[in-house]
Amino acid sequence: MKTNHKYLLLSLVTMLTVTGASIGALSFAQTATFLTCSVNTNSVMANQAAIITANGGNGSYYWSGPNLNVTNSAGSQFAVSYPNIGAYPIQVLSGGQTATCTVNVVAAAATSGLNCFPVVQNVLLGQTAAVSATGGNGSFVWSSPDLSITDPNGSGFSASYSSIGLKTLTVTSGGLVTTCAVNVLANSVAPTPVPVTPSLPNTGGGFGQ
C-alpha cells in the first residue's frame, strides 16, 4: 500500500494545532528565563545593609529606586542602606522584563557594640574604598574574600578592586563581628564620592593602628 507522506504531515500539524502546541512554543518554554528580585532579609535596621539579588532576564541588569545610586549593567547583586524607617521599592530591568522588591527599614536598636562605616558605599572599578570601625575592644582585624590583605589591623581599612560586583569587608573586635558592603561599579557609572586613601591594586592596607 502506498504511503501518502503529505497526508501524514498534514495530520501531524493538525494534531499540534488542536492540542494548542507547536514545535516553536515547546522550544521557547524550555529556554524562557523569568526575571525575579529578592532581598536577603525581611527587614533591616536603619543604616544596616540589605543585599538585593536579581535572577533571570538576559544577565544584564539596570537598577533604580529611591535614594539609590547603583547602575551596574553587569551586576546581579548589590547592597544598599537607608537612614530612615520605611518601605523602599527597588526595581530591576533586564531583557525587556521588570521586577520589584522592597527593603523594609525598621528603627535601629541602641548599641555600644562594634560598628563599621560606611555600611554601604559605591566606588568605581579601580577606585579606593575606605572604611573605619568603632567599638569592640579597640583592637580590630579586617578580612575580605576578595582581597589579599597585607596589613589587616587598625581602626581603618582601604582597598581597590579589579572586578565589579558586590564586595564585603568584615571586621572583628572583642569577640564581635560586623560587615561593610562595597558596590564596585563599572567605570562608566558615577557613584557617590567616598574618601580616598592610599592603597595598592587588589591589596588591602590598614590604617589607624
Residue pairs with C-beta under 8 A, 6 or more apart in sequence:
16 22
16 23
33 56
33 57
33 58
33 95
34 56
34 97
35 54
35 55
35 56
35 57
35 92
35 94
35 95
35 97
35 98
35 99
36 54
36 55
36 56
36 99
37 52
37 53
37 54
37 90
37 91
37 92
37 99
37 100
37 101
38 52
38 53
38 55
38 101
39 50
39 51
39 52
39 53
39 90
39 101
39 102
39 103
40 50
40 51
40 52
40 53
41 50
42 104
43 104
43 105
43 106
44 50
44 81
44 103
44 104
44 105
44 106
45 105
45 106
45 107
45 108
45 109
46 82
46 83
46 84
46 85
46 105
46 106
46 107
46 108
47 81
47 82
47 83
47 108
47 119
48 81
48 108
48 119
49 79
49 80
49 81
49 119
49 120
49 179
49 180
49 181
50 79
50 80
50 81
50 103
51 77
51 78
51 79
51 166
51 181
52 63
52 77
52 78
52 79
52 80
52 90
52 92
52 101
52 103
53 76
53 77
54 61
54 76
54 77
54 92
54 94
54 99
55 76
56 94
56 95
56 97
56 99
57 92
57 93
57 94
57 95
57 97
58 94
58 95
59 76
59 94
60 73
60 74
60 94
60 95
61 72
61 73
61 74
61 75
61 76
61 92
61 93
61 94
62 71
62 73
62 92
62 93
62 94
63 70
63 71
63 72
63 75
63 78
63 90
63 91
63 92
64 71
64 90
64 91
64 92
64 93
65 80
65 88
65 89
65 90
65 91
66 88
66 89
67 82
67 88
68 80
68 90
69 122
69 191
69 192
70 78
70 80
70 122
70 183
70 185
71 185
71 189
72 78
72 164
72 165
72 183
72 185
72 186
72 189
73 186
74 164
74 165
74 186
75 164
75 165
75 166
75 183
75 185
77 165
77 166
78 166
78 183
79 120
79 166
79 181
79 182
79 183
80 88
80 90
80 103
80 120
81 119
81 120
82 88
82 103
82 105
84 105
85 105
85 106
85 107
86 105
87 102
87 103
87 104
87 105
88 102
88 103
88 104
88 105
89 100
89 101
89 102
90 100
90 101
90 102
90 103
91 98
91 99
91 100
92 98
92 99
92 100
92 101
112 135
113 135
113 136
113 176
113 178
114 133
114 134
114 135
114 136
114 171
114 172
114 173
114 174
114 176
114 177
114 178
115 133
115 134
115 135
115 178
116 131
116 132
116 133
116 169
116 171
116 178
116 179
116 180
117 131
117 132
117 133
117 134
117 180
118 131
118 180
118 194
119 180
119 181
120 180
120 181
120 182
120 183
121 129
121 131
121 180
121 181
121 182
121 183
121 191
121 192
121 194
122 182
122 183
122 185
122 191
122 192
122 194
123 129
123 160
123 161
123 182
123 183
123 184
123 185
123 191
123 194
124 184
124 185
124 186
124 187
124 189
124 190
124 191
125 161
125 162
125 163
125 164
125 184
125 185
125 186
125 187
126 160
126 161
126 162
126 187
126 201
127 160
127 194
127 196
128 158
128 159
128 160
128 194
128 196
128 197
128 198
128 199
129 158
129 159
129 160
129 161
129 167
129 169
129 182
129 184
129 194
130 156
130 157
130 158
130 194
130 195
130 196
130 197
131 156
131 157
131 158
131 169
131 171
131 180
132 155
132 156
132 157
132 208
133 140
133 155
133 156
133 157
133 171
133 173
133 178
134 155
135 173
135 176
136 171
136 172
136 173
136 174
136 176
137 173
137 174
138 173
139 153
139 173
139 174
140 153
140 154
140 155
140 171
140 172
140 173
141 152
141 153
141 171
141 172
141 173
142 149
142 152
142 153
142 154
142 157
142 169
142 170
142 171
142 204
142 206
143 149
143 152
143 169
143 170
143 171
143 172
144 159
144 167
144 168
144 169
144 170
144 204
145 168
146 161
146 163
146 167
146 168
147 159
147 161
147 202
147 203
147 204
148 202
148 203
148 204
149 157
149 159
149 203
149 204
149 206
150 200
150 203
150 204
150 205
151 204
151 205
151 206
152 204
152 206
153 206
153 209
154 206
154 207
154 208
154 209
155 207
155 208
155 209
156 197
156 206
156 207
156 208
157 169
157 171
157 204
157 205
157 206
157 207
158 197
158 198
158 199
158 204
158 205
158 207
159 169
159 199
159 202
159 203
159 204
159 205
160 199
160 200
160 201
160 202
161 167
161 182
161 184
161 202
162 201
162 202
163 184
164 184
164 185
164 186
165 183
165 184
166 181
166 182
166 183
166 184
167 181
167 182
167 183
167 184
168 179
168 180
168 181
168 182
169 179
169 180
169 181
169 182
170 177
170 178
170 179
170 180
171 177
171 178
171 179
171 180
183 191
185 191
197 207
198 205
199 205
